[in-house]
């Protein structure tokens, strides 16, 4: 059975939900590194693609982990998001199909790190990504565009927030996690006031949850008390298969579909689609 057949055979019925209007742009952001942001982008994108959605993943992190995690070699990453921001190519020219049916990617390369400096001198620098994605909105090929943001609140992340319809925030179940997310929420409020009034907080995803650790329960409880229904019901557990999958250039849904981590991401994608169908509310 080839890769395409594996995904289609593994497609869970609960993902066959009403599709949102196309395309829906969701930034996956957290200024703290190591919270499962890229893993979430890769696996939610894979699960949505397995359900029949047409998904584009934009790797906006100079570390290019999303590109590596989807098996895109360093010699296959041009044109890249750096080219896209520099207005050197169109978005549909930079997008390329992955080995996963219905999932495409605009990869990143290390030169993207220089974009932070180069964008500073540009007029309307916050709108570069939004302008680059405009043709995809006018002639929608994709139903979902997911943006994997870098672990910072710099110009690259700001470009993502201005270009996005909503933000999905992975929150690691560890000490100081809530303190870090408060700064991100303030940034979202600033972006809504000044640059993108339609931006929504799609939801917060609890990641790296360890049932053996009381701290995970405490962080989860605090997050739900503070953010209420904005916290997803689905929790992503600590799982060795999730950690192993990127080294094989595969999402965990392909690497080991039956693992607890893979199944959690299937449930997360289904919950995301339910929220899309029911309409999500912006953070106040």
HELIX and SHEET records of a PDB file:
HELIX    1   1 UNK A    3  UNK A    9  1                                   7    
HELIX    2   2 UNK A   13  UNK A   15  5                                   3    
HELIX    3   3 UNK A   37  UNK A   50  1                                  14    
HELIX    4   4 UNK A   65  UNK A   69  1                                   5    
HELIX    5   5 UNK A   74  UNK A   76  5                                   3    
HELIX    6   6 UNK A   81  UNK A   85  1                                   5    
HELIX    7   7 UNK A   91  UNK A   94  1                                   4    
HELIX    8   8 UNK A  110  UNK A  114  5                                   5    
HELIX    9   9 UNK A  115  UNK A  120  1                                   6    
HELIX   10  10 UNK A  125  UNK A  127  5                                   3    
HELIX   11  11 UNK A  128  UNK A  138  1                                  11    
HELIX   12  12 UNK A  155  UNK A  163  1                                   9    
HELIX   13  13 UNK A  177  UNK A  194  1                                  18    
HELIX   14  14 UNK A  214  UNK A  227  1                                  14    
HELIX   15  15 UNK A  228  UNK A  230  5                                   3    
HELIX   16  16 UNK A  240  UNK A  245  1                                   6    
HELIX   17  17 UNK A  246  UNK A  248  5                                   3    
HELIX   18  18 UNK A  252  UNK A  255  1                                   4    
HELIX   19  19 UNK A  260  UNK A  278  1                                  19    
SHEET    1   A 8 UNK A  96  UNK A  97  0                                        
SHEET    2   A 8 UNK A 103  UNK A 106 -1                                        
SHEET    3   A 8 UNK A  55  UNK A  59  1                                        
SHEET    4   A 8 UNK A 144  UNK A 148  1                                        
SHEET    5   A 8 UNK A  24  UNK A  28  1                                        
SHEET    6   A 8 UNK A 166  UNK A 172  1                                        
SHEET    7   A 8 UNK A 200  UNK A 209  1                                        
SHEET    8   A 8 UNK A 231  UNK A 237  1                                        
END                                                                             
